[in-house]
């Protein structure tokens, strides 16, 4: 189970990496056009600044490569090995997966990247209580 205080909780929900109380994103839906990259400046609960320095999230591009590879491998395993598709169909499945899940991959990469620099603080989590 995912519980607050676990990095995986923050990564999968897009919540503040320090207190896990609010979403870092203005809109939680990554498929909302024009809102994919829109983030709050600070957490309203613990006042954590998300963009530590200018161009902070450029580092997430390196993470997105690994996350994208994981999605591509999953698409390959499902299409080729489980469903027995031919090579062209497998290629199309991988391409469709990468394009279809691009907003999710971008958000997951940002979430993973910021969690490298912050750790959960139970005192910050109780700031609003």
ChimeraX attribute file (.defattr): number of C-alpha atoms within 10 A of each C-alpha:
attribute: neighborCount
match mode: 1-to-1
recipient: residues
	/A:1	5
	/A:2	11
	/A:3	10
	/A:4	17
	/A:5	17
	/A:6	14
	/A:7	22
	/A:8	16
	/A:9	17
	/A:10	29
	/A:11	21
	/A:12	13
	/A:13	18
	/A:14	21
	/A:15	21
	/A:16	31
	/A:17	31
	/A:18	26
	/A:19	26
	/A:20	27
	/A:21	20
	/A:22	18
	/A:23	18
	/A:24	24
	/A:25	19
	/A:26	13
	/A:27	15
	/A:28	17
	/A:29	13
	/A:30	19
	/A:31	14
	/A:32	10
	/A:33	9
	/A:34	8
	/A:35	14
	/A:36	18
	/A:37	15
	/A:38	13
	/A:39	16
	/A:40	16
	/A:41	15
	/A:42	14
	/A:43	21
	/A:44	15
	/A:45	18
	/A:46	20
	/A:47	14
	/A:48	17
	/A:49	14
	/A:50	19
	/A:51	14
	/A:52	12
	/A:53	8
	/A:54	7
	/A:55	8
	/A:56	13
	/A:57	17
	/A:58	11
	/A:59	13
	/A:60	18
	/A:61	14
	/A:62	12
	/A:63	18
	/A:64	20
	/A:65	13
	/A:66	13
	/A:67	18
	/A:68	19
	/A:69	12
	/A:70	13
	/A:71	17
	/A:72	19
	/A:73	13
	/A:74	14
	/A:75	21
	/A:76	22
	/A:77	15
	/A:78	16
	/A:79	20
	/A:80	17
	/A:81	12
	/A:82	9
	/A:83	11
	/A:84	12
	/A:85	15
	/A:86	11
	/A:87	12
	/A:88	9
	/A:89	14
	/A:90	20
	/A:91	17
	/A:92	14
	/A:93	19
	/A:94	21
	/A:95	14
	/A:96	14
	/A:97	17
	/A:98	18
	/A:99	11
	/A:100	12
	/A:101	15
	/A:102	17
	/A:103	18
	/A:104	17
	/A:105	22
	/A:106	20
	/A:107	23
	/A:108	20
	/A:109	24
	/A:110	22
	/A:111	25
	/A:112	21
	/A:113	21
	/A:114	23
	/A:115	18
	/A:116	10
	/A:117	10
	/A:118	15
	/A:119	16
	/A:120	18
	/A:121	14
	/A:122	13
	/A:123	11
	/A:124	17
	/A:125	19
	/A:126	12
	/A:127	12
	/A:128	11
	/A:129	6
